[in-house]
Amino acid sequence: MSIEDRAMSVNRRGFFKISSALMGGILLEIHLPLVANADNGKPALATAFVEILADKSIQIYATSPEIGQGVKTSLPMIVAEEMDADWGDVRVRQSAIDKPTYGRQEAGGSESVRASWDMLREAGATVRLMLLRAAAQQWRVLPDTCATEAGYVVHSTSGRRLHYGDLAIAAASQAVPAKNELHFKEKADYRILGKRITGVDNFGIVTGAPLFGIDQKLPGMLYACYEKSPALGGTVVSSNIDEIKKLNGVVDAFVLDGNGNSEELAAGVAVVGNSTWAVLKAKRQLKIRWDESQLVPSSWSQDQLTAKEMMKRPGTQTVTNKGDVDAAFVDAAVVIEGFYQTPFLPHAPLEPQNATAWYKDDEIEIWAPTQAPHDAVRFAATIFDVPASSITLHQLRAGGGFGRRLMNDFVFEAIAISQKMGAPIKLQWTREDDMAHDCYRVGGFHGLKGAIDKDGRISGWQDHFVTYTTDAKKPARGANLNSREFPLALLDNAKATSSSLPVALRSGWWRAPGSNALAFVMQSFIHELSVAAKRDHLAFLLELMGEPRWLDPGNTRSLNTGRASEVIKRAAQEIDWGKSRLSGQGLGLAFHFSHRGHFAVAADLSVDEQKHVTINRIVVAGDAGPVINLSGAEHQCKGSVIDALSTLAALQVSFENGSIIESNFHQYPLLTMKQTPPIEVHFIESDFSPTGMGEPAFPPVAPAVCNAIFQACGERIRELPISNSGFTI
């Protein structure tokens, strides 16, 4: 039953609200259960999250976009646990995109579990209590004498049992309990959460079921591709579209002027045909003259030279300035300096951008693997002057996102082409399109200076951060440094400033935004300081953390030095820290607080005379609160490690005259299975509310590996990827 059908049925019976704060105080609507005829295939009991069907199966709706992070499995697990359902009875479906009902529906910031935890527990506990009361009423016993057990209500005295499916219709007539009547399960009683649960789409994925955006098909659908200027903001002067229209399989070709915003609808040439192959083949024969006269040329090679010159001058903006930094350096026993550099990176998801759209009679229907469906609807309404209420978006599974699909330019292109053609359009980007028109993780440069006192402790820290800006007012997305960044907030004497370079490329959120680059810089330089102090790095890190405390007192979302110390010690323990190593072998350790997750990584590796790095083992230790799906959490951490090893090994993109040089994986070599080392993941399950797993394990990987390389061969790496320094993996 669709969300629209359920809403129509619910209107006859009303609805109730759970008064839990969501996204800053939005009240979550949960539709009142309804009674339906079991013979017509409709559910016997239904809420916005749960339907109990006539065949006794339980259908739970996953509310957030699935981009490979596992939330289509983990979010329904939370509901099922509080329902006390049997997971074997559960079927999972993607929910409708409906903000008033479901609140936040976005895949980004490792927020899906954290933002939904209370809401989903309440949804499950509500259904459980209604089922329990229905059974007590049927047995004519007190509810307190009944309990639930894996899909059944059990009477403790008589031993009578009723399956949820047998109680659904009766439960639907129960009064909806108030929030203060709900009782949540104790962690010790969990039957589902914390266990290894297979992803609900896994069978479909390995058997080739049509799950992804790229698989979407509609009757009468046409296929399209879209060619844009290699340099951001270029417009079409002329093209050979008349020749393109004559090609076999091509239905039409035309110029779109765009809306002046390259993040929404850039100017370009659309080719429409009767197959993806036909339009992609025709696209290769396009001859377009672009007007790039108003564009400001940009060059990565020149930016590197400019950044080094900027380091000779003070930063233009102060990030933090506390204590007496100048005195710390005057009194220091040891002072060291280092220049660090990180590159531009594309997202490079396995599935290039795509979307299917149908613009019809001032209504728009969209099928898209987006990370931000609400934004897609909101901006589409403005761009195409259509009420948001007349736009329907169907959320499809994405073949990777990493932040790229938070931007919906590919969705708007599909709509614009459909509007022109008057037919449903499936737009498909190529890998080359994806590389050339990404929203990149921008590069950055750090001029660092550190002081060590006579006791071997960090007494002063100075950082001049040269970053990028797209509007001359604020840093590009994911390119900022703030005063709470680790380790600035833990130091008594610290000064950080920033300066900005303009960039004529689109910037975007990239897995573990900000932290993905900052952790490499900060944790590597901390290791430099520990070496200069002739201290054991583990002891040095733990000393930096100090006594267990919240960095912001009373704020359980801030860094907790006690939680940080525990994961650092656990990673060191599992990697056998302190054990003697042969020549050419090294251990590395790093920590970072990212997206509310406390994670440490330890690396065991060897370096030969040709600078080839053999990573023997990677250990991850993390504290992100209670683990929802152990299998999914482990996979997210291992995926983060693999992603991070790829980026540190050889990944970067460069640009000249505003155009990206690299075009495909032959120039952007992702880590292979043969290169992937054994990866161990260990969790410290604290009792705080759970936070995300998709991003926080990524940042400490690069510094842990680079610190181990220094221990193995004595060469300090201050620039990523390490291939720029002659190292290979």
N, C-alpha and C positions, 0 to 999 in steps of 0.2 A: 504494500500500500504506500503510495507516495505521501510526502509531507503535506501536499495540498489536500489530498483526499482525507487524511487524518484530521487536518485542521477543520475541514467542513463538518466531519462527524463530531469533533470536539465542541464546535460551536453550539451544538444542541445540549451539551452537558456542562459547559463552562470550562474554567481552567483554574489552576492555582499557581501561586508564585512561591519560590523558595527565596527567602530574603538574605541570601549570602552575597557578599560583595564580590563582584566580578568585573575586572577591567575598570577599577575605580568607582564602583558603586552601581553598575548596571544590575538590575534585578532580572534574574533568569526565569523565564516562563517555562513551566513544564505542563504539558497538556494533561488534563484529567483523564484517567483511564476510561475507556468506553466499552460497552457491551456490543458484541457483533455476533451475527449468526455464524456458527461454526461451519455450517454447510456451504457457505458461499466463499470460503477461502480467506475471509478476513480474520484478523487476530481476535482472540477472545478478550485480551487485555492489551492496551497500548498506551504508552506515554511517548514523549518526544525521543526518549532514549531506548526504551524497551518495548518489545511486543512479544507476548506469549501466544503462540499459534495453536490452532486446533490439533495439530499433530504432536503437541507438547514440546516442540522446539522453542527456543528463546532467541529472538532476533534482537541484537543490540546494534545501535547505530554509532559508528565512528565519526566524530565531528570534525576532526582536523585533516588537512591535506596529507596524504601519504606520499613522501618523496624518497622512501627508503630508510627512514629513521625508525619505522616500526610502530607508529602510533595507531595504525589501523588495528593492531593487535593489542597494544598496551592500554589504550584508553577503554575499550570494552572490557578488558580484564578487571579494571577498577570497579566498573558497574557490576560485573558478574560476581566479584568477591563480596561486595556489600549486599548483593541479592542473596548470597549463599547459593548460587546456581552451580550446577554441574557443567563444567566447561565443555564437556562432550555434547551437551544439549544446545550449545550456543552457536548461532550463525551470525556473522558480522556483515553489515552493509554500510556503505558510505552514506552519511546523512545528506540531506539537502543543505544548500548554503542559505542559512536563515539566521541572521544576526540577532533578531529579537528573541528567538528561541534558544539558540546555542551560544550566544555571546561570541567571544573571540574564536575565529576559525582561520588560523594562519599557521604556516610552518616556518618559524624563524626564531632565532634567539634562544633555542632550547627551552621554549616556553610552553609547549603543548601540555605536558604532564603537570608542570607546576601550576599553570593557570586553570587547569581543569580538575585538579585533585579533589578539592572540597565539593565542587559542583557534582562530579560524577559519583562520589561516595554518597552524597545526599540522595541522588537519583536512585541508586541501588538500594539504599537502606529504606527509602520510602516504599518501594515495591515490595521489599521483603516484609515490612511490617503489615502492609495491607493483605498480603497472602496469609501471614500468620493469624491475623485477626479474623480473616474469612474462615480459616480452618477451625479456630476456636468457636466461632459462632455456629458452624455446622455441627461440631461435636458437642456444643453446649457446655463448654468448659471455659475456665478463665484463660485469657491469653498468656498469663504468666506461667501456665503449666505446659506451654507449647514452645517448641524450638524449631529451628530450621537446620537442614543437613543436606547439602549437595543436591538441591533441587526438590527437596521434600519438606513438608511440615510434619513434625513428629510430636505426638502427645506423650509426655514423659511418663505418665502414670500407666496408661493402657498399652502404650507401644504402637498405637494406631499411626498410620502414615498416609499422607496424601501428596501426590505429585503436584508441582506447581501448575501443570497443565490442567489438572482436574479442579483447581481452585481459581483459575483465572477469571471466569465469568463472575463468580461470587466476589472475588477481590475487587473487581471493577466497580461494584456497588458500595464498597466501603468508603467511609469518610476519609478524606485525605489527611494524614497525620500532620500536625504542626512540626516545625523543625526541632523544637525542644523535646519532642516525643521520640525522636530517632535515636537509635543506639548503634554505634559503629563497632565493628569487630576489632578485637585486640590483635596485634601483630602475631602473637603466638598462635592464634586460631586461623590464620590465613591458610586456605587450601589452594589458592590460585596465584596470588601475588608472591613474587620472589622465586617462583618456579620457572623452569625453562619451558616456554610455550612456543610451539612452532608458529611462524607467521601465517596469518589466515589466508594470504594470497600465495604462499610458497608453491603449492601444487600447481596453481594456475600459471605461475611464472615459469616453472621448469617445463611445463607442457605447452607453453606458447599460447595461453588463453589471451583474448584481446582485452587487456587490463589498462594499457597505457594510452596516453593521448595520441601517440603515433598509430594506434590500432583503430581509432574511431572511424566509423562508416555510417553514412546516412543515405537513404534513397534519394537519387537525383543529385548526389553530391559531385561537385567539381573540385579539381585539385589546383593548387596555386603555389608559386614561389615568388619571392620579392627581392629585387636587387636594389641595394642602397649604396650611397657614396662611400668609398673606402675611408675618407676623412669625415669626421663628425660634422654634420650640418650642411653638407654639399647638396646642391639642387640640380635637377635635370635641365640641361640646355637643349640637347637633342638626343635622339635614339633611333634605332632601326626597327621600331615596333611593327612597321608595315611588313617587313620581311619576316619577322617572328610569327606574325599572324598566319602566314602561309605554310608554316611547318606542320608536319604530320602530328596529329593529336592535340594541337593548340586550338583553343576555342577563342581566345582573345588575349590582347596585350595592351596595356595602357599605362599612362603616367599618373601617379598620385602626388599631389603637391604637399601632402602632410599638413600638420597643424602648427608648424613652427617650433614644436617641442620634440627633440630627438628621443627623449625618454618615453614618449607616447606614440607619436606617429610621424616618423621621418619621411622625407620625400624619397621617391624611388619609382621603379618600373615593376609592375605586376605582370606575371605571365600565368594565364589560366588555361587548363586543358582537361583531358579526360583521364589522365593518370599522373601519378607523381613522376614517373620516369619521363613522360613526354614533356612536362614543364621544366624539369631539371635539365634535360638535354637541350631544350630551347634556350634556357637561361645562359648556358655556356656560349651561345652564339649572339648574345646581346652585345651591342656596341653603343655605349653611352658616353656622351661628353658631359662632364660635370662642371658646374660653376662652384669653385672653391676659393674664389677671389676674396671673400670676406672672412675666411678662416685664418686663425692664428696658427702657423706651423709649430709643431712641438716635436722634440727629439729626445729620446732616452739617453743617448750618448752625450748630448749637450747638457742635459739636466744633471748628469753625474758630475760633470766638470763644474757646473754652476753651484751645486750643493757644496762642493769642497771649498769653493771661494766664499760661500755664505758662512761657512763654519769659522772663518777668520774674523767675523763680526759678531756682535752680541745678537741674540735672538730678538725678534721684534715684539713678541708677546710673552708674558710671564705665566707659566702654568702653576708653579708653586715656588715659594721662597721662604723657607723656615729655618730657624736657628741662625748660626753664624758660619756660613759656608766658607767664607774667606779665611777666617781664623782656623777652621778645621784643616785647611790645606797648608797654612803656615806652620801649624803644630804637628803635621803628619809625620809619621816615621817613614811611610812609603806613599808615593803618589804615582798612579799609572793613568794612561790615556788610551783611548781606542776609538776608531772610526768604524761604525757599523752601517751596513747597507742591505736593504731587502728589495726585491724586484716587484714589478707588476705581474699579476697573475690573472688568467681567465678562470672561469668556473669549470669549464669542460665537462659537463655532465654527459653520460653515455648517450642519452636520448637528446638530440638537438631540439631546439625550440619548435613548437608546433601548436596549433590550435584549430578547432573547427568552429565556425560561426555561421549563423543564419539570420540575416537582417530581413525582416518581413513585416510589412504593414506597420511600421513604427514600433515594432517589437524586436527584441534581439534575444536569440538563444545561443548560448556558448557552451562548448565542451572543451575543457582546457586542463592541462596538468600544471596549474598555477600554485604558487605558495601563498598567494594573497588574493583569494577570491573576492573578498569584500571590496578591496581596492580596485579590482578589475571591473566590478559592477559600478562602483562609484565614479571612476574616471571615464568609463565608457558612456555613462549617462551624460557627462559634461561634454565629451568630445563629439558625440553624435546627437546631442540635444534630444535625448530620449529619457523619459522618467525612469528612475532606478526601479520602480515597481513594474516596469514593462520589460525588464531584463532578467533573464533566468540563466544561471550558470550551473552547469553540471561538473562537479569536481571529479577529475580523472587522476589516476595514479601517475606519478612522474618518475621517469627513469633518471633520478638524480636531480638535485637542485642546488644545494650548497649556498643558497642565497640568490642565485641568478634569477629564479622564477618568482622572486619578490617583485620584480619588474614585469609589467604586463604588456610590453610593446608588441610582442608577437600576437597577443590576443587582439589588440586594436588593429593591427594590420589585417588580420583575418576578417574582422568586422567590416573594415573599409572596403576590402575587395568584394565581400558578399553584398554590401550595399550597392556597389557599382554593377555587379552581375545579376542581382535579384535572385540568387540561388544559394544553397548551402555550400560553403567553401571550406576545404581542408588545406590549411597553409602549412608547408613544411620547409624549415630551414635546412641547409646543408651544414656539415661540420665546419666548412670554411666560413659560412655565414656566422656561425656561433662564435668562432674565434675572432672574426673581424668586428663583430658588433655586440660584444659582451658589455657588461657593466663591471669593470675590472677592480680587483684588489690593487690599490695604488701602491707604488713603491715608497720608500722612505729612507732617511739618513739620520744617524745619531752621532754627535760628537760627545763622547763620554769622558769624564774625569772623576777618579775616585781616590779617596784618602783612607789610609790605614793608620790607626794610632799605635802607640807603643805596646798595647796589649793585644794587637792583632785583630782589632775590630774595625768595622767600617765607621769612620768618623765624619766623612763628607762625601757628597755625591753631587755631580753636576752633569746636566744633559742639555745639549742644544739639539733639538729635533727639527729637521727640515722635512716638512711634509708637503702635501699638495692641497690646493683649493680649486674648486670649479667655478666659484663666483666671487673670489677675492674678499669674502667676508668670513667664511667659516671653513674648517677642514672638509675635504671630500669624505664621503661615507666610509666609516671604518678607519679613518686616518687621523684620529685625534689622540691626544695624550692628556690625561687629567691628573689632578693632584692625589687621587686615591689609587692610582696605578701602583701595582707592586713593583719595586719595594719602596717607592717614594714615601708612602704614608707611614712606613715603619721606621724611618730614619729621623734622627734628631736634626741633622744639618743637611738639607737637600734643596737644590735649586734646579728647576727645569724651565727652559724657555723654548719657544718654537718660532719658526719662520716658514713661509709658504712659497711654493712654486706654483704657477698656473699650469693646469693640465687641460688639453683639448681632447680628452677621452671621457667617456661616461665612467663614473665610479659606482661601486655597489658593495653591498654587504657580502662578505666572503667567509666561509666557515670559521667560526670564532672570530668575528670582526674585531679588529684592533689587536686583540690578544695574539692572533696568529703570527704577527710580526714582532710585537713588543716582547713576547716571552723569549724569543730567540735572543734579542738584544739584551734584555735585562738579566736573564739567567746566565747567559754566556759571560757578561761582564762581572756578575757576582762571582762566577768561577775564577775569572781573572784575578779578582781581588783576594779570593781565598788562597790562590796559588802564590800571589805576591806576599800574603801574610804568612805563608808556609803553614797553613792550617788544613786539617782534614775538611773536605768540602761538606760532608754530612754534618759535622759538628758546627761548621760555619753557618750553614743554612738554619739549623735548629736554634742557634744562638740569635740569629736575626729575628726569628719569630718571637722569642721571649716567652713570657708567661701566657698561658691560655687566656684569650680575651676576644671579644668582638672588636673589630677595628672601629666600627661605629657603635658605641655602647647602646644596647637595646635593639639594634637592627640585625635581625637574624638573616638578612640577605647580604650582609657584608662579610668580608673576610674574617674567619675565626682562626686565630693563630694556633689554637689547640688542635682543631681539625686538620689544619695544614701540617702541623708537626707529625701527626699520626700517619698521614698518608706518605709523608717523606720517609719516616722510619720504616713503614711497611715496604715501600719500594726498595729501599736499601737492604732490608732484611732478605727479601725474595731474590735479589740479584747477587747475594753473598758479598755485600760491601765489606771492604777491608781485607778480603782474601787475596793473597799474593798472586800476581799475574806474571806471565812470561814477557819477554821483550816484544814489543809490537802489539801488546794487548792493552786494553784500557776499559775502565768503567766510567760512566757518566751519569749524573743525577741532576734533575731539574724539577722545579715546582712552578705551578701558576694557578692563580685563582681566576676562573673565567666562567661567566654565565652562571654564577652562584655555585659552581662546582669546585671542590678542592681536589686537585689531581697532581700526582707526582709520577714521573717516568724515569726509569733507570735503563741504561743501555750497556750491554757487554759486547765488545767488538774487537777486531784485529785490523791492523793496517800493514800492508806489505810495502816493499821498497818502491813499487810502481804507484803507490798511493791508492791502491784498491782497498776499499773498506769492506770487510766481511762482518756483517752484524750477526752475532751468535744468538742473541736473545734480547728481547725488549720486554720490560715489566711495567705494567700500569697499575697504580694504586689510586683509588678514588673514593671520595665521600660526596655523594649527591643525595643523601638521605636514603629512605627505603627504596630498594630496587623493585620495580614493577614486574618486568619480564626479564629474568636473569639471562636468557638466551639473547634477547634483543639488546640488553645493556652491554653484554660482552661483545656482540657484533658491532655495536656503535663504537665502542672503544677500539676494537681492532681495526675497524674501518678508518677511524681517526688516525691511528698509527700509520697505516698504509698510505693514506692521503698525505700525511706529514712527511713520511719518508720520500714519497714522490717529489714533493715540492722542494725538500732540502737537497735532493740528489741532483736534479738537472732541470727543473721546471722554471721557466720565466718567459715573458713576452717582451718584446722591444718594439719601438715605434719610431718612425721617421716621417716628417711632414704630416703628422697627425694620423698616420695609417699603421696598423699592426703588421709586422713583418711575418710572424709565424702564422701558418695557415691550417695545419693539421697535426695529427699525432706523430708524424715522422719528424716534426720539429719541436714537439712537445711530448717527450717520451714518458708516459706514465710507468710506474713501477710494475714489473712483471711478476708472475707467480714465482718464478725461479729466484727473483731477488728478495722476495718477502721472507723475513726471518720468523722464527717461532715467537709468538706474542702471548704473554700471560696477563690476565686481568684479575685483579683482586679488589674487592669492595669492602669498605668499612661502613656498615649500614647504621648510620646514626638515626636518632629518633626525630630529627627535624623533618618538615614537609619535604617531599621529593622534589628535586630539580632535574634539569635535562641532562641527557647523556650524549647528545649528538655532536657537541662542540668542545667541551672542556678538556677532553683527553688529548686534543690536537696540539695546543700551544707548547707543552713541555717537551715534545718529542725532539724537535730540532736542536734545542740547547743541550739536551741530555746526550744526543749523538755527537754533537760537536765538542762537548766537554770530554767525552770519552776518546774522541780522535786526538785531542790535545794530550791526554794522558798516554795514549798509545805511541804517538810519534813526535810530540812536542811542538806541533804546528797549530797556531791559533787561527781559527776560521772566523772572520768578521763579516763575511759577505755570503749571502745565499743567491743561487744554489752553490753547493760545494764544488760542482764541476768547474766553476769559474776559478777555483783555486787548484785545479788539477786532480781532484779526488773523484773516484767513481765508486759506485755500489754494485 
